Amino acid sequence: MKRIDNSMSNIALDSPGLSLRVEIAVREPCTPAWRWDHEPTEWRLRPSALIWLVTGGAATLRSSFGEYRVRRGDFFIMPWVGFEYHGRHDPETPLEVTWLLFRVVDDQGRTVTIRGIGDIPFHTALTDVAFAERLMDRVLESTEAMQERWLYVLLDEVRRQSAARAASATECEIRELGRQIQANPGRYRGLEDMRVPCSYSKDHLIRLFRRYHGVTPGEFLIRARTDTARGLLAVSSLSIKQIASQLKYADAFAFSRQFKARVGLSPSAFREQH
């Protein structure tokens, strides 16, 4: 596959001085023999990008951005010039797609070559497919200026759904991290260990964790360690030093100091009571 040309612009949808012009818009139920190959070569029509809204069936799309298993609700914005695409489908589940070619035009009327549109990813799995289909219908049914206005509305809706889906995925990831910490606090020495599965910066992880759990990751870890220590002290025969080691404390003194600050009793006194 051809590599992405980083000299191309990744434009914002609302960039000043730029407008969108629809060239072709088609609703296509693909025949069983359908296949599609677009090579990154000169072509008679040179739009800025191609949009796919998949409305049925299934297919495989290989592109400069990766390989995708395509199903209903998938939305793609494919930069056109300099990129390669290959589509195949199973004749038993033929692809149904609404697609359109459009140009990004500057204030001099020149077509702008792009590699993407701002914060709309190359591929989005839509959460409200029916609404996006209705907006795409408006694009197909309208003409000239109204067609372009509906295209802006469609792209803005895709941007909104994509952002909401990303936020939901982030919440699931952070809540799962909380479950993992509670289940096995001894796996984590501190923030660095928590960052490994999430790949966020320290500050961003702290902000997200506080948003979804109400406390910082450090505080959450202390609570999980304390709860686990209570159980081990009450029902296990592990020594205090072994419990401290299992929970990734630097030593038994650090464990005892933090446990007493939280529980009001030293580990030894807590064990005696239980």
C-alpha positions in Angstrom: 0.0 0.0 0.0 1.1 3.5 -0.7 2.2 5.4 2.4 0.2 8.5 3.6 1.7 11.7 2.2 2.1 14.0 5.2 2.5 17.0 3.0 -1.2 17.0 2.4 -3.5 19.1 4.6 -5.7 17.6 7.3 -8.3 20.4 7.1 -10.8 21.5 9.7 -14.5 21.2 8.6 -15.1 24.9 9.4 -11.8 26.2 8.0 -12.2 29.8 6.9 -11.9 30.4 3.1 -12.8 26.7 2.3 -16.0 25.3 1.0 -17.3 21.9 -0.1 -18.6 21.1 -3.5 -20.4 17.8 -4.2 -19.4 16.3 -7.6 -21.3 12.9 -7.7 -23.7 11.4 -5.2 -25.0 7.8 -5.7 -27.0 5.2 -3.8 -25.5 1.9 -5.0 -26.8 -1.7 -4.3 -23.7 -3.5 -5.5 -24.1 -6.5 -7.8 -22.7 -9.9 -6.8 -19.8 -9.4 -9.1 -18.8 -6.0 -7.5 -15.2 -5.2 -6.8 -13.5 -1.9 -6.5 -9.9 -0.8 -7.1 -8.6 2.8 -6.9 -4.9 3.3 -7.6 -3.1 6.5 -6.5 -2.6 7.7 -10.1 -3.8 10.6 -12.2 -7.5 10.4 -12.9 -9.8 12.4 -15.1 -11.9 13.6 -12.1 -9.8 14.9 -9.2 -12.0 15.3 -6.2 -10.6 15.9 -2.7 -12.3 12.9 -1.1 -14.8 10.1 -1.3 -17.5 9.4 1.3 -19.0 6.0 2.0 -22.0 5.4 4.1 -22.6 1.7 4.3 -26.3 0.9 4.5 -26.2 -2.9 4.2 -24.3 -6.1 3.3 -20.6 -6.6 4.2 -17.3 -6.1 2.5 -13.6 -5.8 3.1 -11.8 -2.5 2.4 -8.1 -2.3 2.1 -6.6 1.1 2.1 -3.5 3.2 2.8 -4.9 3.5 6.3 -5.4 -0.2 7.0 -7.9 -3.0 6.4 -11.5 -2.9 7.5 -14.4 -5.3 7.7 -17.2 -3.1 6.5 -20.8 -3.4 7.7 -24.0 -1.3 8.0 -23.3 1.9 9.8 -19.7 2.3 8.8 -18.8 5.7 7.5 -15.5 6.5 5.6 -13.9 9.7 4.4 -11.3 8.6 1.9 -8.8 11.2 0.6 -8.7 10.7 -3.1 -5.5 11.9 -4.7 -2.4 9.8 -3.8 -4.2 7.0 -2.0 -5.0 3.4 -2.8 -8.3 1.5 -2.1 -9.4 -2.0 -2.8 -12.9 -3.3 -2.0 -14.3 -6.8 -2.1 -17.5 -8.3 -0.9 -19.2 -11.7 -0.5 -21.8 -12.2 -3.2 -24.0 -13.8 -0.6 -24.1 -10.5 1.4 -23.7 -7.9 -1.3 -22.6 -4.4 -0.2 -25.1 -1.6 -0.1 -23.5 1.8 0.0 -24.3 5.5 -0.6 -21.3 7.3 -1.8 -20.3 10.7 -2.9 -17.3 12.5 -4.3 -16.7 16.0 -3.2 -14.1 18.8 -3.6 -12.7 21.1 -1.0 -12.4 24.5 -2.7 -10.4 27.5 -1.5 -11.5 31.1 -1.9 -9.8 31.2 -5.4 -11.9 28.3 -6.6 -9.0 25.9 -6.6 -9.4 22.3 -5.4 -7.5 21.5 -2.2 -5.7 18.1 -1.9 -6.4 16.7 1.6 -5.4 13.8 3.7 -8.4 14.0 6.0 -11.0 16.3 7.7 -9.9 17.5 11.1 -11.4 15.6 14.0 -13.4 13.2 11.8 -11.5 9.9 11.5 -11.0 8.0 8.3 -13.5 5.4 9.6 -16.4 5.9 12.0 -18.8 3.2 13.2 -22.0 5.3 13.6 -24.2 5.0 16.6 -27.3 6.5 15.0 -27.2 5.1 11.5 -30.8 5.9 10.6 -30.3 9.6 11.2 -27.1 9.6 9.1 -29.0 7.9 6.4 -31.7 10.5 6.4 -29.1 13.3 6.2 -27.4 11.5 3.3 -30.8 11.2 1.6 -31.0 15.0 1.8 -27.7 15.3 0.1 -28.8 13.0 -2.7 -32.2 14.7 -3.1 -31.0 18.3 -3.1 -29.2 20.3 -5.7 -26.2 22.7 -5.8 -26.0 25.0 -2.7 -28.5 23.1 -0.7 -26.7 19.8 -1.4 -23.5 21.3 0.0 -25.3 22.6 3.1 -26.7 19.1 3.8 -23.2 17.7 3.3 -21.9 20.0 6.1 -24.7 18.9 8.3 -24.0 15.3 7.6 -20.3 15.7 8.4 -21.0 17.6 11.6 -23.3 14.8 12.7 -20.6 12.2 12.0 -18.1 14.3 14.0 -20.6 14.5 16.9 -21.3 10.7 16.9 -17.6 9.9 16.5 -16.7 12.1 19.5 -19.5 10.6 21.6 -18.3 7.1 20.7 -14.7 7.9 21.6 -15.9 9.4 25.0 -17.8 6.2 25.7 -14.8 4.0 24.8 -12.6 6.1 27.1 -15.1 5.8 30.0 -15.2 2.0 29.5 -11.4 1.9 29.5 -11.0 3.9 32.7 -13.8 2.0 34.5 -12.1 -1.3 33.5 -8.8 0.0 34.9 -10.6 0.7 38.2 -12.0 -2.9 38.2 -8.5 -4.2 37.6 -7.0 -2.2 40.4 -9.7 -3.4 42.9 -9.3 -7.0 41.8 -5.5 -7.0 42.0 -4.0 -3.9 43.7 -0.7 -5.6 44.1 -0.2 -5.4 40.4 0.2 -1.6 40.6 3.1 0.3 42.2 1.7 3.6 41.2 0.6 5.7 38.2 3.2 4.5 35.8 1.9 0.9 36.0 -1.7 2.2 35.5 -0.6 4.1 32.3 0.7 0.9 30.6 -2.7 -0.4 29.4 -4.2 3.0 28.7 -1.4 5.0 27.0 -2.5 8.3 28.4 -0.2 11.0 29.8 0.0 11.1 33.6 -2.0 14.4 33.9 -4.7 13.2 31.4 -5.1 9.8 33.2 -5.5 11.6 36.5 -8.2 13.9 35.0 -10.1 11.0 33.4 -9.9 8.8 36.4 -11.2 11.6 38.7 -14.1 12.2 36.2 -15.2 8.6 36.2 -14.3 7.4 39.7 -14.5 10.6 41.7 -11.0 10.3 43.1 -7.4 10.3 41.7 -5.8 7.0 40.7 -3.4 7.2 43.7 -6.3 7.5 46.2 -8.2 4.7 44.4 -5.1 2.5 44.7 -4.7 3.2 48.4 -8.3 2.3 49.1 -8.0 -0.9 47.1 -4.8 -1.8 48.9 -6.4 -1.1 52.3 -9.5 -3.2 51.5 -7.4 -6.1 50.3 -5.1 -5.8 53.3 -8.1 -6.0 55.7 -9.2 -9.3 54.1 -5.7 -10.8 54.1 -5.1 -9.8 57.8 -8.5 -11.3 58.8 -8.4 -14.6 57.0 -4.9 -15.4 55.8 -1.8 -16.6 57.6 0.5 -14.3 55.6 2.9 -12.2 57.7 2.6 -8.4 57.6 5.8 -8.3 55.7 4.4 -10.7 53.1 1.2 -8.7 52.8 3.2 -5.5 52.3 5.2 -7.2 49.6 2.1 -8.6 47.9 0.6 -5.2 47.8 3.7 -3.6 46.3 4.6 -1.5 49.4 8.3 -0.5 49.7 8.5 -2.3 53.0 6.4 -3.4 56.0 6.9 0.0 57.7 5.3 1.9 54.8 2.4 -0.5 54.7 1.8 -0.3 58.5 2.0 3.5 58.5 -0.5 3.9 55.7 -2.8 1.1 57.0 -3.0 2.7 60.5 -3.6 6.2 58.9 -6.6 4.7 57.1 -8.1 2.2 59.5 -7.0 3.7 62.8 -5.3 0.4 63.9 -1.9 -1.0 63.1 -2.0 -4.2 61.0 -1.1 -6.3 64.0 -3.9 -4.8 66.2 -6.4 -5.2 63.3 -5.5 -8.9 63.0 -5.9 -9.4 66.8 -9.4 -8.0 66.7 -10.4 -10.2 63.7 
